[in-house]
Each structure stands twice: as C-alpha cells, then as structure tokens.
Amino acid sequence: MSHLRPEDYCIVWIAPLPIEARAAILMLDNEHAGNFPVGPGDDYVFQAGDMCGHNIAITTLPLGQEYETGSAAALASQAKRFFPNFRFGLLVGMAAGIPDLQSTPPRDIRLGDVLVSMGDVDRPGVLAYDLGRDKGEEDLIELLCHGHILAETETIVKSAIGSIKNAKFPYESELFLPYYEAMKDKRHPNGTFADPGQEHDKFYQDDEAGVAHPVVRQPRPETERTRVWYGPIGSGEKLMKNAKMRDKLRDKYGIIGLEMEAAGTMNRIPVGVIRGACDYADKHKNWDWQPYAAAMAAAYAKAVLSKIPPTSMSHGRTDKGRKKRKARDWSDSDSNDDDVREERRSRGDRAGRTTTFRGQGNQNVGSGSISIGGGQYFS
C-alpha cells in the first residue's frame, strides 16, 4: 500500500473515542487510500480523507487507553510534530451538557445539542477546572492563570464559528443537519447514529436536601430540535457524575459543558473544541446518547470547515490524484532525492524562473558567443 505524505495535510481532527472517530470518518467526502509513514516514537495512527475541499487527518486514542487530559496531550504533541504544514486542529466529540434553567434567558441545554467552546474578555474558551490551588472553598479550587491555557483557537476557526452564529442564530442546525441526515443510518458496532428521541431525554435537578427530581420540560418542535450553545467548556481529569459539583462549577465559571481532553490538547496545539451533549454529568449518566451526540458534533465541525477556504495545498490533492503519483517513502535512497531535484528544476523552468548554467562550453545568443570557464557560472 502506498504512503501518504504528511505535508499534504494541514488539519488534524482529534476524536478521542472510537464512536467519535467513526462519526468523523463518516463525515468525510472521500477517504484516502494508503498509510502515513511511521517510525520509532510514532504511537498514533492517522486516517486520511478530504472534507469540504480540505485534506483531513483523523486520529483517536488507542483502544484501552484512558481518555483524559494527559493522553490527549500526548496525541496532540505527535500531531504537531508529524504534520509539518499543520494549520489548526479540531477536537470533536461528546461532553456533558450543563443546563441553567434559572438564568435569563434560560440555558435549556438538551441531549444532542452542540456545545462550542467560545471565550470572552473575562474567560477563556476552555477552563482546566481541576488545575490550580486548593483554597478549601467547598471542594472548588483557585484556577491557575485564571483558567487560561497555552494555546488559543486559531482565528480562522473562530471566524468560521462566528459566521455560522451570526448568519443563523438560533437556527444554526439548518447548516449542519443535512450532513447528519446523510450519515445517521450508517452503522457503528452497537447500532446507528439515530436520535434516541426527546421522550428519553431526562434532566434531574437536586433539591436542598440533595434529592434528585426530574425537571419537566416541553418537547421542542422538530424544526428547533437541535440548538447550538456557545461559551466556556470545563476540562478535567475525572469523569463527572456529581450534580452538586457540576452546578458549583457552572455557577462559578459559567461553563456550558464538561469534558476530559480539551485542556491537554490545547496545551500542545490550537484546536476548535466542538462537543455534543450526551449526558448531564450526574449519576443518571448512560451511553445511550453518545452516538447521536458524536454525530451532531461532527456535523457542526463539517459546517465550520465549509466556511473556511481550502489552502492551495488542499486543492486537487484527492485520493485519485494521489494514486497517480509515485509513492515516496521517507527512507528513500539518494536517487530519489535526485528525482525530486529534477522535478523542482522542471517546475522552475515552466514557471519562467532563472536557470543557472555551470561548467564549460559556449552559449550562442544572436550572432555572438560567451565562453564560460570551469570555475565560473552564468545566470
């Protein structure tokens, strides 16, 4: 099987869990045949394809590896090193949604809604909520650097997200639902990506005694089935199943969701964080909504890519074109390097660039001649 060229891919799509990776692959317009060359220290495999004119490398955590900030950081580090023309990343998958029904207007997040990491002047888009100093404040800690992390989402990604929000809010789903509809009946190991149904979306709120009670919420009209929410997303090392702690984090930091990979990833590379709400971070957590939530997040991510013009290296780099080129292994001999230099010289001639003549001989121009010595050159 031929080798793919890492330099042809400038966007990395990180889908930490297998169901998230499956949704991402089903969003591709074309899968690219072949493998990327790997060597010692390359621990992660990337799958290649194109989407909305962009060449995309999709990667996920190995089976059995814990999904948390440290694992995501290791994966992001290899991606940054592996792709020399890296432009930006997307971290796409699932998260716990955090409704705030007492806010004005109510933040009525439902399962399957899309959560988009977006900061403001006071808060970053991702908060590492368990990284800081223990101040003894009822199990909460003081965030280091006010929760800021090392990498910001690339401006072009934030601009694309803004264009979707500004054009369609609150009906952004009109832009990405067609992508979901095209893949919802595709298979994954445990079924399809179909909507489990609003009647199975149960949100519980704890009373003052800590007793959980179901909250009655009217079903949404089908035309408004899926909403997109923008704001800070909390990222931590532990799976959250504590409604009391969830609400404290919400009230203190204004977060709209909780997940476990963004902080580690953004300590290495700039990524846009897009999540589908699959639970409410409480003891009622289950896995029934994960495929649907992963698919919704992937559909929104594809809508973001549709708003970003492809770079010149993405145009024409389709699988069909790649198969026509001679596969080149990075460990090729010097003869291969000669072929590359010859190809570059040929491209330079076609572009009208200056060609350098070296050696001895005569060059005739009109009726005159110029003699070139062995130690000289003429341009």
ChimeraX attribute file (.defattr): number of C-alpha atoms within 10 A of each C-alpha:
attribute: neighborCount
match mode: 1-to-1
recipient: residues
	/A:1	7
	/A:2	16
	/A:3	18
	/A:4	22
	/A:5	17
	/A:6	19
	/A:7	12
	/A:8	18
	/A:9	23
	/A:10	22
	/A:11	22
	/A:12	26
	/A:13	26
	/A:14	28
	/A:15	26
	/A:16	27
	/A:17	20
	/A:18	17
	/A:19	22
	/A:20	25
	/A:21	24
	/A:22	21
	/A:23	29
	/A:24	24
	/A:25	23
	/A:26	20
	/A:27	23
	/A:28	19
	/A:29	13
	/A:30	18
	/A:31	18
	/A:32	21
	/A:33	18
	/A:34	17
	/A:35	16
	/A:36	17
	/A:37	17
	/A:38	14
	/A:39	7
	/A:40	5
	/A:41	7
	/A:42	13
	/A:43	12
	/A:44	15
	/A:45	18
	/A:46	17
	/A:47	20
	/A:48	25
	/A:49	23
	/A:50	22
	/A:51	18
	/A:52	20
	/A:53	20
	/A:54	27
	/A:55	28
	/A:56	25
	/A:57	25
	/A:58	23
	/A:59	25
	/A:60	22
	/A:61	21
	/A:62	16
	/A:63	10
	/A:64	6
	/A:65	10
	/A:66	13
	/A:67	20
	/A:68	21
	/A:69	22
	/A:70	17
	/A:71	18
	/A:72	26
	/A:73	20
	/A:74	16
	/A:75	23
	/A:76	25
	/A:77	15
	/A:78	15
	/A:79	26
	/A:80	19
	/A:81	11
	/A:82	16
	/A:83	18
	/A:84	13
	/A:85	15
	/A:86	18
	/A:87	17
	/A:88	19
	/A:89	27
	/A:90	24
	/A:91	24
	/A:92	31
	/A:93	34
	/A:94	34
	/A:95	31
	/A:96	26
	/A:97	29
	/A:98	27
	/A:99	20
	/A:100	18
	/A:101	12
	/A:102	9
	/A:103	9
	/A:104	7
	/A:105	8
	/A:106	10
	/A:107	14
	/A:108	16
	/A:109	23
	/A:110	26
	/A:111	27
	/A:112	32
	/A:113	23
	/A:114	33
	/A:115	31
	/A:116	25
	/A:117	27
	/A:118	21
	/A:119	18
	/A:120	9
	/A:121	5
	/A:122	6
	/A:123	17
	/A:124	20
	/A:125	23
	/A:126	27
	/A:127	26
	/A:128	26
	/A:129	23
	/A:130	18
	/A:131	17
	/A:132	15
	/A:133	11
	/A:134	13
	/A:135	11
	/A:136	9
	/A:137	8
	/A:138	9
	/A:139	9
	/A:140	17
	/A:141	15
	/A:142	16
	/A:143	17
	/A:144	15
	/A:145	9
	/A:146	14
	/A:147	20
	/A:148	17
	/A:149	20
	/A:150	12
	/A:151	14
	/A:152	18
	/A:153	22
	/A:154	15
	/A:155	12
	/A:156	17
	/A:157	22
	/A:158	16
	/A:159	14
	/A:160	18
	/A:161	23
	/A:162	13
	/A:163	14
	/A:164	20
	/A:165	16
	/A:166	11
	/A:167	11
	/A:168	12
	/A:169	14
	/A:170	15
	/A:171	16
	/A:172	19
	/A:173	24
	/A:174	14
	/A:175	17
	/A:176	20
	/A:177	16
	/A:178	12
	/A:179	19
	/A:180	23
	/A:181	15
	/A:182	12
	/A:183	17
	/A:184	18
	/A:185	12
	/A:186	14
	/A:187	14
	/A:188	13
	/A:189	8
	/A:190	8
	/A:191	10
	/A:192	14
	/A:193	24
	/A:194	18
	/A:195	17
	/A:196	15
	/A:197	11
	/A:198	15
	/A:199	8
	/A:200	11
	/A:201	15
	/A:202	15
	/A:203	20
	/A:204	16
	/A:205	16
	/A:206	14
	/A:207	10
	/A:208	7
	/A:209	6
	/A:210	10
	/A:211	9
	/A:212	16
	/A:213	11
	/A:214	10
	/A:215	12
	/A:216	9
	/A:217	11
	/A:218	8
	/A:219	13
	/A:220	11
	/A:221	8
	/A:222	8
	/A:223	9
	/A:224	13
	/A:225	14
	/A:226	21
	/A:227	18
	/A:228	21
	/A:229	21
	/A:230	18
	/A:231	19
	/A:232	25
	/A:233	33
	/A:234	29
	/A:235	25
	/A:236	20
	/A:237	18
	/A:238	12
	/A:239	15
	/A:240	18
	/A:241	16
	/A:242	14
	/A:243	20
	/A:244	15
	/A:245	16
	/A:246	21
	/A:247	19
	/A:248	14
	/A:249	19
	/A:250	20
	/A:251	11
	/A:252	9
	/A:253	16
	/A:254	17
	/A:255	28
	/A:256	25
	/A:257	33
	/A:258	32
	/A:259	27
	/A:260	24
	/A:261	27
	/A:262	29
	/A:263	29
	/A:264	25
	/A:265	29
	/A:266	24
	/A:267	20
	/A:268	20
	/A:269	24
	/A:270	22
	/A:271	28
	/A:272	28
	/A:273	27
	/A:274	26
	/A:275	34
	/A:276	32
	/A:277	30
	/A:278	27
	/A:279	29
	/A:280	27
	/A:281	25
	/A:282	20
	/A:283	13
	/A:284	14
	/A:285	15
	/A:286	12
	/A:287	8
	/A:288	13
	/A:289	23
	/A:290	23
	/A:291	27
	/A:292	27
	/A:293	29
	/A:294	30
	/A:295	35
	/A:296	34
	/A:297	32
	/A:298	34
	/A:299	29
	/A:300	28
	/A:301	27
	/A:302	20
	/A:303	23
	/A:304	24
	/A:305	20
	/A:306	17
	/A:307	16
	/A:308	16
	/A:309	13
	/A:310	16
	/A:311	12
	/A:312	9
	/A:313	14
	/A:314	18
	/A:315	11
	/A:316	13
	/A:317	18
	/A:318	18
	/A:319	18
	/A:320	12
	/A:321	9
	/A:322	18
	/A:323	15
	/A:324	8
	/A:325	9
	/A:326	9
	/A:327	14
	/A:328	13
	/A:329	15
	/A:330	12
	/A:331	8
	/A:332	9
	/A:333	9
	/A:334	9
	/A:335	9
	/A:336	14
	/A:337	11
	/A:338	11
	/A:339	11
	/A:340	12
	/A:341	12
	/A:342	12
	/A:343	12
	/A:344	12
	/A:345	14
	/A:346	12
	/A:347	12
	/A:348	13
	/A:349	12
	/A:350	9
	/A:351	9
	/A:352	8
	/A:353	11
	/A:354	9
	/A:355	11
	/A:356	8
	/A:357	13
	/A:358	14
	/A:359	12
	/A:360	13
	/A:361	12
	/A:362	11
	/A:363	13
	/A:364	10
	/A:365	8
	/A:366	6
	/A:367	5
	/A:368	7
	/A:369	10
	/A:370	11
	/A:371	12
	/A:372	16
	/A:373	13
	/A:374	10
	/A:375	8
	/A:376	11
	/A:377	12
	/A:378	13
	/A:379	7
